């Protein structure tokens, strides 16, 4: 899918989120990378093979205010 040089990381690589953005739909909360990975605004991911990756949100310390 990726035609960039150097090529973007494949969907099964640890750094898959470094791939180029192909489509961005912030109003729907998702984006498509050129390696076929769908990334969601909650940091969850859906890989091209259908595998879901749980969100990786930072933990908030108890008693902390935003």
Z-matrix of the N, CA and C atoms (Angstrom, degrees):
N
C 1 1.446
C 2 1.533 1 110.35
N 3 1.331 2 117.81 1 -38.95
C 4 1.460 3 121.92 2 -176.23
C 5 1.527 4 110.94 3 -82.73
N 6 1.317 5 115.37 4 130.69
C 7 1.463 6 120.83 5 177.82
C 8 1.534 7 110.57 6 -115.00
N 9 1.329 8 117.39 7 11.45
C 10 1.458 9 121.59 8 179.46
C 11 1.520 10 110.95 9 -75.42
N 12 1.329 11 115.87 10 153.93
C 13 1.463 12 121.94 11 175.04
C 14 1.513 13 108.11 12 -124.52
N 15 1.289 14 119.85 13 121.39
C 16 1.457 15 126.51 14 -6.52
C 17 1.525 16 109.98 15 -67.04
N 18 1.334 17 116.59 16 155.49
C 19 1.468 18 119.34 17 -176.74
C 20 1.524 19 112.08 18 -65.25
N 21 1.305 20 115.46 19 151.99
C 22 1.460 21 121.73 20 177.30
C 23 1.521 22 109.90 21 -69.85
N 24 1.335 23 116.81 22 158.17
C 25 1.460 24 119.90 23 178.00
C 26 1.529 25 110.59 24 -62.31
N 27 1.323 26 117.90 25 142.80
C 28 1.463 27 120.14 26 178.10
C 29 1.531 28 110.97 27 -69.41
N 30 1.324 29 115.79 28 166.09
C 31 1.459 30 121.75 29 -176.63
C 32 1.520 31 112.99 30 -62.40
N 33 1.326 32 118.37 31 -24.50
C 34 1.464 33 120.00 32 -178.43
C 35 1.531 34 112.96 33 -94.66
N 36 1.319 35 117.88 34 5.92
C 37 1.468 36 121.91 35 179.19
C 38 1.532 37 110.15 36 -85.13
N 39 1.314 38 116.25 37 153.04
C 40 1.465 39 121.26 38 179.23
C 41 1.531 40 111.91 39 -62.75
N 42 1.343 41 117.52 40 -30.81
C 43 1.469 42 121.70 41 -178.67
C 44 1.525 43 112.47 42 -99.61
N 45 1.336 44 117.02 43 29.20
C 46 1.477 45 122.12 44 -176.44
C 47 1.525 46 113.28 45 -55.96
N 48 1.356 47 117.81 46 -26.84
C 49 1.469 48 121.27 47 -179.48
C 50 1.526 49 112.83 48 -70.00
N 51 1.337 50 117.77 49 -9.18
C 52 1.461 51 121.42 50 179.89
C 53 1.532 52 112.35 51 -83.19
N 54 1.324 53 117.46 52 -1.83
C 55 1.471 54 121.14 53 179.54
C 56 1.529 55 110.44 54 -67.09
N 57 1.314 56 115.87 55 157.70
C 58 1.463 57 121.86 56 179.96
C 59 1.523 58 111.57 57 -67.35
N 60 1.319 59 115.47 58 144.99
C 61 1.450 60 123.55 59 177.39
C 62 1.524 61 109.58 60 -76.48
N 63 1.328 62 116.77 61 128.68
C 64 1.467 63 121.82 62 179.28
C 65 1.526 64 110.57 63 -103.88
N 66 1.332 65 116.59 64 -41.59
C 67 1.468 66 121.86 65 179.93
C 68 1.518 67 108.28 66 -142.95
N 69 1.331 68 116.05 67 143.11
C 70 1.465 69 121.10 68 -177.55
C 71 1.523 70 108.19 69 -136.37
N 72 1.331 71 116.56 70 121.42
C 73 1.460 72 122.44 71 -179.67
C 74 1.525 73 109.41 72 -126.69
N 75 1.343 74 117.40 73 74.49
C 76 1.467 75 119.89 74 -176.52
C 77 1.527 76 112.94 75 -60.61
N 78 1.325 77 117.68 76 -30.48
C 79 1.463 78 119.98 77 179.67
C 80 1.526 79 111.38 78 -67.97
N 81 1.344 80 117.04 79 -21.22
C 82 1.460 81 121.65 80 177.13
C 83 1.528 82 111.68 81 -104.14
N 84 1.322 83 117.09 82 -10.14
C 85 1.452 84 121.61 83 174.45
C 86 1.513 85 116.02 84 84.37
N 87 1.342 86 118.21 85 24.39
C 88 1.464 87 119.55 86 179.18
C 89 1.514 88 111.58 87 -146.76
N 90 1.353 89 113.49 88 161.81
C 91 1.464 90 121.76 89 177.19
C 92 1.526 91 108.28 90 -141.89
N 93 1.320 92 116.15 91 153.35
C 94 1.462 93 122.80 92 178.75
C 95 1.524 94 108.52 93 -112.68
N 96 1.338 95 115.68 94 129.50
C 97 1.455 96 121.50 95 176.38
C 98 1.527 97 109.48 96 -96.82
N 99 1.328 98 117.20 97 160.55
C 100 1.470 99 120.61 98 -175.60
C 101 1.525 100 113.03 99 -68.62
N 102 1.329 101 118.09 100 -13.06
C 103 1.463 102 120.21 101 176.24
C 104 1.531 103 111.76 102 -90.08
N 105 1.343 104 116.50 103 7.34
C 106 1.457 105 121.50 104 176.18
C 107 1.514 106 114.66 105 90.03
N 108 1.315 107 118.19 106 2.29
C 109 1.459 108 122.06 107 -179.26
C 110 1.528 109 109.39 108 -83.43
N 111 1.333 110 115.82 109 132.46
C 112 1.459 111 121.81 110 171.35
C 113 1.519 112 106.86 111 -94.79
N 114 1.325 113 116.45 112 126.70
C 115 1.459 114 119.80 113 176.22
C 116 1.524 115 107.54 114 -113.74
N 117 1.334 116 114.52 115 142.33
C 118 1.460 117 120.87 116 -176.71
C 119 1.515 118 109.77 117 -111.93
N 120 1.327 119 116.46 118 156.25
C 121 1.462 120 120.51 119 -175.57
C 122 1.531 121 112.51 120 -63.08
N 123 1.327 122 117.96 121 -19.78
C 124 1.468 123 120.04 122 177.03
C 125 1.530 124 111.56 123 -86.33
N 126 1.328 125 117.71 124 7.92
C 127 1.470 126 128.26 125 179.89
C 128 1.522 127 113.64 126 77.81
N 129 1.323 128 117.86 127 5.51
C 130 1.458 129 120.15 128 172.15
C 131 1.521 130 109.55 129 -73.17
N 132 1.335 131 116.84 130 162.69
C 133 1.462 132 121.24 131 -178.63
C 134 1.523 133 110.08 132 -140.08
N 135 1.308 134 115.89 133 153.49
C 136 1.454 135 122.86 134 171.98
C 137 1.525 136 106.73 135 -126.01
N 138 1.330 137 115.87 136 118.07
C 139 1.458 138 121.21 137 -178.05
C 140 1.517 139 110.33 138 -83.34
N 141 1.328 140 118.38 139 159.35
C 142 1.469 141 121.50 140 -177.76
C 143 1.533 142 113.81 141 -58.31
N 144 1.348 143 117.84 142 -26.34
C 145 1.462 144 120.20 143 179.82
C 146 1.527 145 112.62 144 -83.58
N 147 1.345 146 117.30 145 2.36
C 148 1.454 147 122.14 146 178.62
C 149 1.515 148 114.26 147 95.26
N 150 1.334 149 117.36 148 -4.51
C 151 1.462 150 120.89 149 179.36
C 152 1.527 151 109.83 150 -70.37
N 153 1.334 152 115.61 151 131.24
C 154 1.469 153 121.11 152 177.30
C 155 1.520 154 109.64 153 -96.25
N 156 1.324 155 116.08 154 135.23
C 157 1.456 156 122.86 155 176.53
C 158 1.528 157 106.86 156 -108.90
N 159 1.326 158 116.43 157 124.37
C 160 1.465 159 121.31 158 -177.66
C 161 1.529 160 110.65 159 -63.53
N 162 1.329 161 117.06 160 152.04
C 163 1.466 162 121.05 161 176.56
C 164 1.523 163 111.64 162 -57.92
N 165 1.339 164 115.50 163 147.01
C 166 1.466 165 122.50 164 179.29
C 167 1.521 166 108.82 165 -117.28
N 168 1.296 167 116.38 166 61.04
C 169 1.462 168 120.35 167 -179.91
C 170 1.525 169 110.24 168 -76.28
N 171 1.324 170 117.42 169 144.88
C 172 1.474 171 118.79 170 177.30
C 173 1.524 172 109.98 171 -67.38
N 174 1.319 173 115.13 172 145.30
C 175 1.464 174 119.96 173 176.97
C 176 1.513 175 109.49 174 -76.48
N 177 1.317 176 116.35 175 142.06
C 178 1.461 177 122.06 176 177.77
C 179 1.513 178 107.24 177 -103.15
N 180 1.308 179 117.12 178 128.63
C 181 1.464 180 121.46 179 179.35
C 182 1.521 181 109.70 180 -65.90
N 183 1.321 182 116.66 181 144.02
C 184 1.454 183 120.66 182 177.70
C 185 1.521 184 109.31 183 -64.27
N 186 1.316 185 115.27 184 138.76
C 187 1.450 186 120.33 185 -179.98
C 188 1.526 187 112.74 186 86.84
N 189 1.332 188 117.68 187 -7.92
C 190 1.473 189 120.53 188 179.35
C 191 1.517 190 109.21 189 -78.43
N 192 1.297 191 116.07 190 147.18
C 193 1.454 192 120.77 191 176.38
C 194 1.508 193 108.64 192 -112.27
N 195 1.313 194 114.67 193 149.76
C 196 1.471 195 119.47 194 -177.68
C 197 1.502 196 111.29 195 -90.25
